[in-house]
Amino acid sequence: MSSIRTVTDSTADISREQADKYNITIVPLTVSFGEKLYTDGVDLTSNEFFQKLSSEIHMPKTSQPSPEAFRLAYEEIAGPEDTILSIHVSGTLSGTLNSAKIAAEQVAPKVITIDTLNASQGVGRSVLIAAEALNRGIPLEEVLAMTNISIANTFSVFAVDTLEFLQRNGRIGKAASLLGSLLQLKPILYADEEGMVGVYDKVRGRSKVIPCLVEAALKKVNPENEVNLSVVHCDAEDRAKLLLEALQAHYQIADLYEGPVGPGIGSHIGPGALSLMIQPSFETLQGML
């Protein structure tokens, strides 16, 4: 009997509990400090990463998983008659999706690669929708349709303390227009329709960051419907809890995740970053089919 499996990469920032619940396979990126190499989420946790960030002389860099890493993962979890949904970080931000596509051509199982045009739990939210749909026994074509609807209706907005990390790692995208003009301004960025980093707003001082993030969510996702919500942070747990409390005052939350950003994403947005990812609930998305 054939089966359908779900694969993603470590930039999705899916927790171990989420992965175990749905049997999701995570293919990790590599994070380096100079010549020291670490496997994202395997031998380098989020806490360890931010500790190193404050003590290492080298800026962290990330490397996408190789096609071979994906090939091995695919062959380990699926047989020739099986199907794999391989759902990943934006192809404009990382070569990870391309590695998955190359591997997909080298294996017997049918592999469907999907670009979420997003990052962190913006990826994770669509992965979880696909996994939940499969768990409920929904047919593959409907699962794919729901996943695509999820991608189109998942909004990710984040605040960074500095653009240094995005700039040095070449992921700054349209936010490059802000360089040299901040002067205590805090950039509010988002994953745009092309899967790039876009500029949502800029505010003066940390105290205005959380209200701006909440306002962005309310403009994008109707608070009258139940939502799935993720609040993630880069070594900023106290502020993440304040953001979550502010969002809970407006939304009924069907599925909630709050936690740290992993090394793969943390390398690009830096300490102090704060983000939310919000989408309609599973039932609402299913009703949009």
Wavefront OBJ file of the C-alpha trace (Angstrom):
o trace
v 0.000 0.000 0.000
v 1.420 3.386 -1.027
v 1.807 6.249 1.409
v 2.376 10.012 1.327
v 5.151 11.564 3.415
v 6.019 15.170 4.255
v 9.528 16.647 4.112
v 10.784 20.134 4.862
v 14.075 21.828 5.738
v 15.322 23.223 9.028
v 14.567 26.835 8.084
v 10.879 25.985 8.687
v 11.660 26.180 12.427
v 9.276 23.302 13.092
v 9.574 22.102 16.665
v 10.445 18.517 17.515
v 6.928 18.112 18.928
v 5.349 19.288 15.672
v 7.594 17.038 13.594
v 6.930 13.994 15.780
v 3.158 14.540 15.801
v 2.961 14.399 12.001
v 6.040 12.295 11.210
v 7.604 15.167 9.278
v 11.165 14.660 8.023
v 13.428 17.704 8.409
v 16.532 18.021 6.210
v 18.942 20.366 8.011
v 21.040 23.221 6.693
v 24.669 23.671 7.731
v 25.687 26.669 9.837
v 29.314 27.769 10.046
v 31.333 30.117 12.223
v 34.568 30.450 10.289
v 35.794 26.879 9.736
v 33.550 25.404 12.458
v 30.596 23.587 10.900
v 27.338 22.698 12.659
v 24.151 20.959 11.590
v 21.142 23.204 12.111
v 18.983 21.883 14.953
v 21.041 18.701 15.328
v 24.308 19.661 17.006
v 23.525 23.369 17.312
v 20.368 24.472 19.120
v 18.892 27.952 19.017
v 20.209 28.791 22.499
v 23.692 27.523 21.643
v 23.664 29.490 18.404
v 22.885 32.821 20.062
v 25.484 32.160 22.755
v 28.080 31.633 20.022
v 26.860 34.707 18.196
v 27.867 36.853 21.153
v 31.305 35.270 21.539
v 32.513 34.198 18.074
v 34.633 36.561 15.999
v 33.186 35.196 12.750
v 29.732 36.026 11.412
v 27.620 32.902 10.895
v 26.949 31.628 7.405
v 24.520 28.994 6.188
v 24.785 26.348 3.479
v 21.767 24.707 1.883
v 21.379 20.925 2.088
v 22.955 19.167 -0.861
v 20.898 17.197 -3.391
v 22.538 14.106 -1.917
v 21.183 14.946 1.539
v 17.684 15.179 0.097
v 18.131 12.012 -1.940
v 19.126 10.058 1.141
v 16.210 11.488 3.117
v 13.707 10.645 0.369
v 14.952 7.097 -0.061
v 14.980 6.480 3.674
v 11.324 7.347 4.203
v 9.608 6.270 0.987
v 9.389 3.350 -1.404
v 8.979 3.398 -5.193
v 5.177 3.556 -5.002
v 5.073 6.330 -2.405
v 4.656 10.096 -2.785
v 6.616 12.794 -0.957
v 5.516 16.392 -0.443
v 8.752 18.361 -0.088
v 7.819 21.838 1.169
v 10.506 24.483 1.532
v 11.821 27.962 2.221
v 11.419 30.548 -0.525
v 13.463 29.689 -3.596
v 14.470 33.353 -3.945
v 16.040 33.315 -0.478
v 17.803 29.948 -0.558
v 18.994 27.267 -2.958
v 17.401 24.638 -0.731
v 14.393 24.186 -2.993
v 16.661 23.688 -6.008
v 18.588 20.971 -4.159
v 15.288 19.241 -3.417
v 14.271 19.458 -7.087
v 17.556 17.899 -8.241
v 17.173 15.059 -5.740
v 13.548 14.524 -6.778
v 14.735 13.546 -10.258
v 17.112 10.937 -8.841
v 14.745 8.829 -6.733
v 11.993 6.310 -7.405
v 9.283 7.826 -5.151
v 7.241 10.621 -6.692
v 8.444 13.872 -5.116
v 6.345 17.029 -5.376
v 8.442 20.081 -4.465
v 6.621 23.164 -3.200
v 7.943 26.714 -2.773
v 6.214 28.438 0.158
v 7.625 31.869 -0.777
v 8.252 32.237 2.945
v 10.679 31.443 5.764
v 10.740 30.180 9.353
v 7.298 29.189 10.636
v 5.902 30.891 7.540
v 7.139 27.694 5.881
v 6.206 25.608 8.895
v 2.582 26.751 8.893
v 2.021 25.447 5.346
v 3.910 22.239 6.126
v 1.596 21.663 9.088
v -1.513 22.301 6.976
v -0.352 19.675 4.470
v 0.522 17.220 7.239
v -2.803 17.704 9.018
v -4.687 17.228 5.755
v -2.839 13.965 5.120
v -3.490 12.906 8.707
v -7.223 13.376 8.117
v -7.123 11.174 5.028
v -7.861 13.974 2.578
v -7.041 12.982 -1.039
v -3.703 14.148 -2.430
v -5.139 16.616 -4.950
v -7.088 18.359 -2.192
v -4.029 18.325 0.066
v -2.046 20.089 -2.650
v -4.840 22.596 -3.173
v -5.046 23.304 0.565
v -1.277 23.708 0.757
v -1.316 26.249 -2.061
v -4.212 28.118 -0.441
v -2.257 28.096 2.822
v 0.801 29.563 1.099
v -1.280 32.336 -0.448
v -2.919 33.142 2.901
v 0.048 32.928 5.277
v 1.373 36.320 6.323
v 4.821 36.688 7.886
v 6.000 39.989 9.295
v 9.077 40.577 11.414
v 11.138 43.238 13.105
v 14.920 43.173 13.247
v 17.202 45.128 15.530
v 19.726 45.562 12.717
v 19.924 44.956 8.978
v 23.562 43.868 9.329
v 22.823 40.151 9.187
v 20.482 40.335 6.203
v 22.974 42.529 4.362
v 26.059 40.410 5.036
v 24.300 37.199 4.083
v 22.869 38.634 0.868
v 19.206 38.170 1.850
v 18.270 41.812 2.269
v 16.176 42.015 -0.907
v 14.002 45.110 -1.193
v 14.947 46.187 2.328
v 18.247 47.432 0.883
v 16.530 50.800 0.460
v 16.671 51.237 4.236
v 20.440 50.940 4.529
v 22.113 54.072 5.802
v 18.840 55.743 6.736
v 17.737 54.068 9.951
v 19.097 56.275 12.757
v 17.327 54.438 15.594
v 14.493 53.363 13.306
v 13.439 49.733 13.582
v 12.617 48.144 10.222
v 9.417 46.113 9.967
v 9.845 43.605 7.151
v 7.712 40.898 5.586
v 7.798 37.996 3.147
v 6.325 39.482 -0.032
v 4.422 37.814 -2.866
v 7.673 37.022 -4.685
v 9.187 35.316 -1.650
v 11.595 38.162 -1.024
v 12.182 40.398 2.000
v 9.989 43.463 1.570
v 9.640 46.631 3.640
v 6.354 46.882 5.524
v 7.157 49.906 7.692
v 9.777 51.443 9.950
v 9.204 52.711 13.477
v 11.267 54.742 15.889
v 12.242 52.786 18.995
v 11.479 49.297 20.283
v 8.303 50.344 22.066
v 6.497 50.795 18.733
v 7.554 47.456 17.246
v 4.895 45.227 18.809
v 1.956 47.579 18.050
v 3.137 47.780 14.443
v 3.384 43.989 14.111
v -0.120 43.567 15.561
v -1.510 46.247 13.254
v 0.074 44.476 10.270
v -1.575 41.177 11.229
v -4.995 42.798 11.696
v -4.810 44.450 8.275
v -3.906 41.168 6.592
v -5.949 38.487 8.407
v -9.574 38.981 9.460
v -9.908 38.665 13.270
v -13.485 37.423 12.889
v -12.232 33.961 11.872
v -10.141 31.495 13.829
v -6.447 31.554 12.950
v -3.280 29.537 13.239
v -0.542 31.663 14.788
v 3.195 31.391 15.335
v 5.245 33.888 17.297
v 8.989 33.328 17.004
v 12.005 35.245 18.218
v 15.784 35.473 18.191
v 16.819 35.394 21.843
v 13.935 37.737 22.718
v 11.540 35.500 24.636
v 10.113 38.197 26.909
v 9.153 40.419 23.976
v 7.714 37.427 22.112
v 5.375 36.777 25.039
v 4.249 40.408 24.980
v 3.551 40.137 21.247
v 1.589 36.945 21.784
v -0.515 38.543 24.522
v -1.293 41.485 22.252
v -2.396 39.163 19.439
v -4.502 37.010 21.761
v -6.544 40.096 22.589
v -7.730 40.212 18.964
v -7.777 36.650 17.631
v -9.328 33.294 18.408
v -6.402 30.939 17.909
v -7.024 27.406 16.708
v -3.363 26.355 16.648
v -0.590 28.233 18.439
v 3.185 27.984 18.425
v 5.587 30.232 20.304
v 9.305 29.552 20.330
v 12.819 30.426 19.173
v 14.065 30.842 15.645
v 16.651 28.222 14.726
v 20.246 28.853 13.625
v 19.416 28.650 9.913
v 17.120 31.674 10.047
v 18.802 33.341 13.030
v 21.997 33.662 10.973
v 20.173 36.021 8.633
v 18.028 38.166 10.931
v 20.209 38.388 14.043
v 19.566 38.686 17.789
v 16.529 40.591 18.992
v 14.406 39.834 15.938
v 10.709 39.234 16.553
v 8.205 37.742 14.124
v 4.670 36.503 13.692
v 3.212 34.148 11.111
v -0.557 34.058 10.810
v -3.042 32.254 8.575
v -6.706 31.171 8.651
v -7.414 27.993 10.614
v -7.416 24.575 8.946
v -11.215 24.495 8.721
v -11.320 27.986 7.207
v -8.690 27.069 4.617
v -10.553 23.870 3.817
v -13.696 25.905 3.233
v -11.789 27.966 0.665
v -11.269 24.940 -1.606
l 1 2 3 4 5 6 7 8 9 10 11 12 13 14 15 16 17 18 19 20 21 22 23 24 25 26 27 28 29 30 31 32 33 34 35 36 37 38 39 40 41 42 43 44 45 46 47 48 49 50 51 52 53 54 55 56 57 58 59 60 61 62 63 64 65 66 67 68 69 70 71 72 73 74 75 76 77 78 79 80 81 82 83 84 85 86 87 88 89 90 91 92 93 94 95 96 97 98 99 100 101 102 103 104 105 106 107 108 109 110 111 112 113 114 115 116 117 118 119 120 121 122 123 124 125 126 127 128 129 130 131 132 133 134 135 136 137 138 139 140 141 142 143 144 145 146 147 148 149 150 151 152 153 154 155 156 157 158 159 160 161 162 163 164 165 166 167 168 169 170 171 172 173 174 175 176 177 178 179 180 181 182 183 184 185 186 187 188 189 190 191 192 193 194 195 196 197 198 199 200 201 202 203 204 205 206 207 208 209 210 211 212 213 214 215 216 217 218 219 220 221 222 223 224 225 226 227 228 229 230 231 232 233 234 235 236 237 238 239 240 241 242 243 244 245 246 247 248 249 250 251 252 253 254 255 256 257 258 259 260 261 262 263 264 265 266 267 268 269 270 271 272 273 274 275 276 277 278 279 280 281 282 283 284 285 286 287 288 289
